[in-house]
């Protein structure tokens, strides 16, 4: 049975890297991957997250981990935690 979980992906461009400057990062699981293009880095991240999730499932820790990350399970599946982007101002240095 497949379960759809929303995946937070933060894309960072590392200009120091010539081969794989695009870094895709998932903050909930603290998993990152990279690639030569944004699309490839996203694909690589999804593969890395799948590996982490498979390992958690094998260890019987998947549901516990999702709950610790703020996901809630209901009759229709998993509900993700709320994510928002808000401005934050700080003095210039």
C-alpha angles and dihedrals in degrees: 000000000000121000121198114221122180111241123211108218123187114191118209125181113217104198091190091069117078098181101042112011096156114086120189115198132189108201097192093062095024090234125145138178136173143211145171091264135030090247093052092047090052091049091048091049092053089051091050092048090049090054091050092047092047090052092048090050092049089052092047091242102108100098092041091051094048090051091049088053091056101261116139124207122221135164091282097049136267123347113206124227116263116267125194137173114219132175116255119189126200133172118273116252 
